[in-house]
């Protein structure tokens, strides 16, 4: 018995307990943070703070939206902390929004504290708002859904439908600091006419700033496939016919079942050529003309879609070059596999001079349960 007591006492001595616990009842958690361009070079931070109160089985939730001008994000937090009861705590933030005007300058200073603070939630999603972040955070037509859940739900849906990446702030860190590689951020827009916030394409980043040039929502699925990424569903609608009795007869909708993308870099002196082959196996989900058992019709559709998507791929490459945004990591691959060529190039402007040669091949594998 004495031996048992001594063992228990020794065990208690090495237990740390909960010395570093943080009581949520003593803090105000924010789930959404937004940054906009302020006056005279300052930033304008907006936060959404939900508060839940309950008694006798009745739960009431209120949301407080606060804003402050400041010199730095931490300075803004200090000012917001002075406006609320308890302590302001951003450790559970789910989405970080940046207004497009502010995003056109260096965004890293806005994110520096997130990466330095061990309590930061690096699973948070980062997005750009066409307009102001404050406008999006103040959006109140979401029913009972918190704005953080509404926006993160939009981004999750866009990722699942192969319109956007599923990157969080931790995954973006490498792309922020990696030389020879740029990235995209999802764009959101408050549509006042429809009273919704909608996904509005992918913003092309150059190093740490938004170029102001984007991949449209209609181009985003093909763009991600060109990058080698696919969500749960990849569906596209394209016009394949002209002069039909009604417009609906001019289009085909298909879903990508499987894909294979190969990219080859061929440097010739200081000239860089990139060949991209993208093979798509598709399932036709809508084609009002029917007759998809006819081999000639299927062959013609394969050729038409291949030509259409090849032309679109060329246009996407041109858009990225206009933005000088190396989202396909050509510089990184040059640096890794052709270091001598990389040393001779000024990649700050070199991406604009790359010659891209895309080729998309479409094969209809399935056309549904009807002819």
ABEGO torsion letter per residue (X at the ends): XAAAAAAAAAAAAABAEAAABBBAAABBBBABBBBBBBBGGBBBBBBBBBBBBBBGGBBBBBBBBBBBBBABAAAAAAAAAAABBEBBBAAABABBBBBAAAAABBAAAAAAAAAABAABBAABBBBBBBEBAAAAAABAAAEABBAAAAAAAAAAAAAAAGABBABBAAAAAAAAABBGBBBBBBBBBBBAAAGBBBBAEBBBBBEABBAGBBBBAAAAAAAAAAAGBBBABBBBBBBABBGBABAAAABBBBBBABBBBBBBBBBBEABBBBBBBBBBBBBBABBAAEGAABAAAAAAAAAAAAAAAAAAAAAAAAAAAAAGBBAAGAAAAAAAABAAAAAABBAAAAAAABBBBBBBBBBBABAEABX
